[in-house]
Amino acid sequence: KAVVSTQSTGKLRGSIVPGSVVILLAGVHRGKRVVVLKQLPSGLLLVSGPYKINGVPLRRVDQAYVIATSTVVDLPALPEIGDAIFKRKGKPTKNEKEMFIDNTTEEPKISAEKIALQKEVDALVVPAVKKVAMLQSYLKSKFTLSKGVYPHDLKF
């Protein structure tokens, strides 16, 4: 008997809604607080710092790698953003002789489309963040634990 599997978007955690402020737990921006924009069709969360406030660009994050806080921002309608924007170009394949001759690697450049999208999203999210008292400085500060402070005792 053949089992047909369909790929579906994972269920979003109850504490995370679009506009929630979450704390990133892994990656380059770990410890930073970001705003959840939406859940992408792949099941990942689309988050932004906003870049203008704390330097976190539009990123995809698995909900397992965030801590949800009780802070929520009222977001305006955002432009349509999908997983395709984050797709990287594949590396060109080389035959054996070319592999050892050309060893120059180019750094991946951020596309102009992505930069324009980041500015567009920041223009919508930053005013919403400024409406909430003290939220701008809250997003700028990093999350850290002190000696004797345990995460399971904290209320986010």
C-alpha positions in Angstrom: 0.0 0.0 0.0 1.5 3.3 -1.1 1.5 6.2 1.3 1.1 9.6 -0.3 2.7 12.3 1.7 1.9 15.9 1.3 4.1 18.7 2.5 2.2 21.1 4.8 3.2 24.1 6.8 4.0 23.3 10.4 1.7 24.5 13.1 2.6 27.9 14.6 3.2 28.0 18.3 0.3 29.6 20.2 2.5 32.2 21.8 3.8 33.4 18.4 1.6 35.6 16.3 2.5 38.2 13.5 3.8 41.2 15.4 5.2 39.2 18.4 8.6 40.2 19.7 10.8 37.1 20.0 14.4 36.4 21.2 16.7 34.6 18.8 18.5 31.7 20.4 21.0 30.7 17.6 22.9 32.2 14.7 24.8 35.4 14.2 22.1 37.4 15.8 21.6 35.3 18.9 20.3 37.2 21.9 18.7 39.9 19.8 15.0 40.7 20.0 13.2 40.8 16.7 9.6 41.2 15.4 7.8 38.3 13.8 6.3 39.4 10.5 4.6 36.1 9.4 4.9 32.4 8.9 6.3 31.4 5.5 4.9 28.5 3.4 7.9 26.5 4.4 6.9 26.7 8.0 9.7 29.0 9.0 9.1 32.4 10.7 9.9 35.6 8.8 11.5 38.0 11.3 13.1 41.4 11.1 14.9 43.6 13.6 13.9 46.0 12.1 17.3 46.5 10.5 17.2 50.2 11.1 16.8 49.7 14.9 19.0 46.7 15.8 20.7 45.5 12.6 18.8 42.3 12.1 17.7 42.0 8.4 14.8 40.0 7.0 15.6 36.4 8.1 13.9 33.0 8.1 14.0 31.3 11.5 12.7 28.0 12.8 10.3 28.6 15.7 12.3 26.1 17.8 15.1 28.7 17.9 13.2 31.5 19.4 11.7 32.4 22.8 8.4 34.2 22.5 7.7 37.2 24.6 4.4 38.7 25.6 5.1 41.9 23.7 3.1 42.4 20.5 3.4 45.1 17.9 0.4 46.1 15.8 1.8 45.6 12.2 0.3 47.2 9.1 -0.2 45.2 5.9 3.2 44.0 4.6 4.3 43.4 1.0 4.1 39.8 -0.2 7.3 38.0 0.8 7.9 34.3 0.1 10.7 31.7 0.5 11.9 32.4 -3.1 13.7 35.6 -2.0 16.0 33.7 0.3 17.0 31.1 -2.3 20.7 31.1 -3.1 22.3 30.5 -6.5 24.0 27.2 -6.9 27.7 27.0 -7.3 28.8 26.2 -10.9 30.2 22.7 -11.3 33.8 22.3 -12.5 35.7 19.5 -14.1 38.8 18.1 -12.4 41.3 20.2 -14.2 39.5 23.5 -13.6 39.0 22.6 -9.9 42.7 23.2 -9.0 43.4 26.1 -11.3 40.8 28.7 -10.2 40.6 29.0 -6.4 39.1 32.4 -6.2 35.8 32.4 -4.3 33.4 35.4 -4.5 31.5 36.6 -1.5 27.7 36.4 -2.1 26.4 39.9 -2.6 23.1 41.0 -1.2 20.8 41.7 -4.2 19.4 45.1 -4.8 15.9 43.6 -4.7 16.5 42.3 -1.1 17.9 45.7 0.0 14.8 47.5 -1.4 12.5 45.0 0.3 14.3 45.5 3.6 13.9 49.3 3.3 10.2 48.9 2.4 9.5 46.6 5.4 11.5 48.8 7.8 9.4 51.8 6.6 6.3 50.0 7.7 7.5 48.3 10.9 9.6 51.1 12.5 6.6 53.5 12.9 4.6 50.6 14.5 7.5 50.0 16.9 7.8 53.7 17.8 4.1 53.7 18.8 4.8 51.3 21.7 6.5 53.1 24.6 10.1 51.9 25.3 9.9 49.2 22.6 12.7 50.7 20.5 15.3 50.5 23.3 13.9 47.0 24.2 14.6 45.8 20.7 18.1 47.4 20.7 19.1 45.6 24.0 20.5 42.0 23.9 19.0 39.2 26.0 21.5 37.8 28.5 21.3 35.7 31.7 23.1 36.7 34.9 24.6 34.3 37.4 21.8 32.7 39.4 19.1 33.6 36.9 17.4 30.6 35.2 15.4 30.9 32.0 12.7 28.5 33.3 12.0 30.9 36.2 11.6 34.0 34.0 8.3 35.2 32.6 8.7 36.6 29.1 
